[in-house]
């Protein structure tokens, strides 16, 4: 990797990736909320899902498909609407649920559902595709013939950086779980809080331009 990407480039890119991952946004707020409400395992599975979605965006940028979202308003808006509708659907399910569960020790199937949600959330967010399209090429050495390999390696470095940052956020957020379990007022409205997060994320995605 060092032969393709210089050490200076790797250090600068990782530093920028960590800083950008720490900036409050829909993804890390969602991870924090899930960890606080349902435990660090749920937050970690959500993180894995979001980072898996980044793999898809990395390869889209590498083969140039993301340019479509920059040039086609129809494709951009279509993907945005699909993602927003999915989040609204998840919010509706939360409102319909009568079971109050803020334990992070649920079944593997439940954990997998949060993983899948993270993947879909990330892949249906055209803003992420455009971000990768703008961000990754800034660190590519165009004089090197292996531009595609550089993009893939940079994408993987960003994913590893985001994985570390989001996992830390999930761990820190889990410390709020004990308080939420003891708070009867919060416990009674847990599903409403979860639904509020989903709806807020949907609104944020819907108005992305």
C-alpha positions, 0 to 999 in steps of 0.5 A: 500500500505504501508503494501506491500511496505515500506515507504522507498521503496515508497520514493526512487522509486518515487524520481527515477521515477521523475528524470528519467521522467525529463531526456530528451527523446523521450516522454517528447520532444514529449510532449514539442513539441506538447504543444509549437506548439498546446497548453497545451491541446494537450500536456496534452492529449498526456501525458495522452496517454503516461501514459495510455500506461504505464499501459499496460507495467506495467501489461505485466511486472507483468505477465512476458510477457515482458520477450519475448521482452528480449529473442525474437529478432523477437518479439522485432524487429517486435514491433519496426518496427511497432512503427517506421512505425506508426510515419513515417505515422504520419510525412507523414500526417503532410507534406500532411496537408495544414492547419496551426493550432497551437491552443490548442482549437481544437475539442475533436476529435482532442484531442482524436487523440493525446491521441490515438497517445500517447498510440500507441507510448508507447505500440509499444516501446519495449524499454519501456517494457524492461525498466519496466522489469529492473526497477520495480523489483529492488524495489520488496521485493521478500520475500513478497508473493505479488510480482505481486501486488508490481509490479502493485503498483510500475507501478502505482506510476511510472505512477503518477510520469510521469503524474505529470512531463509530465503535468508540461512539457506540461504547460511550453511548452505552453508558447512558443505557443504565440511566435510561433503564432507571428512568421510568419516564424515558422507559415508557416513551422509548419507542417514541424516542426511537421513532423520532430519531428515524423521522428526523433522519428521514427529514434530513435525507429528504431535504439533501440537495 
